[in-house]
């Protein structure tokens, strides 16, 4: 398959960044859709080429500016509008991943990155006011016991006031009063269940069902996860997923590189911990992968998202400030 796409005398320059885009547009141009929607298809090609070009430069420089990110988001919004007109919105889901790559490479000043402007206590509602004299308006913010956030806009009075909500460039409500954010954007639902110190009756302290408990492994020797060990045996599917996470992490250039030995050890520890502490309705694999993602966050940011997560510090490279080696 050619890495670039040609149409009406225009040849892309950066489609080598996305095999999914190559496959999709080769299919579009070989069928009736490409013939009937020439203008929209060419517009989409040009905009995606612009987005992929921004991403390629950011990866090469190992950094991106806020201006680059703004351009990338503008490209993405317009691309998805065209995709919707072509009735191919789902097929263009890969666009979000390319924007996120650029977002992850935006470098913030150390003070901004390491020092929060405000620390939020669970259960307390905070009133934030915009720094203007003409209006009394701002936000009401509260962190809930389940670590979700409630956010509301206020105007004149300290109570929720109707406001339009736009998510990823698309209006989802014209008069919303309260917005709930369930989990941190870098943590999926399964990973978030591992975060925070479990309270006395927290379901994460519940052992797995007797039928799901395991002791030892037929494929791996005892203590095989006591240190980074790429020889630990998993299914091809699991190993491929770990390799994919390593590639994404190392490509971002943030923090020390991850290795297959590190992630295999973390995964095995997480799978073993499932027998004694897990979240209901979560699989052993989900629990183990959540721990892998928590480890990658620690590797990337120099600190854990949850201060209580210290179990895998011995697997960190010596150059990491949290390493216990």
Protein Blocks (a to p, Z undefined) as FASTA:
>chain_A
ZZbdceehiacfklmmpmklmmmmmmmmmmmklmmmmmmmmmmmmmmmmmmmmmmmmmmn
opacfklmmmmmmmmmmmmmmmmmnopmmmmmmmmmmmmmmmmmpccdfklmmmcfbdcd
ehiacddddddfkbccdddddddfkopacddddehiacdddddddeehiafbfbbfbdcd
fbafkbcfklmmmgojddfklmklpccdfklpcedjfkbcghklmpccfkbccdfklmmm
mmmmmmmmmmnopajaddfklmmmmmmmmmmmmmmoccehiafklmmmmmmmmmmmmmmn
opafblklmklmmmpcfklmkbcZZ
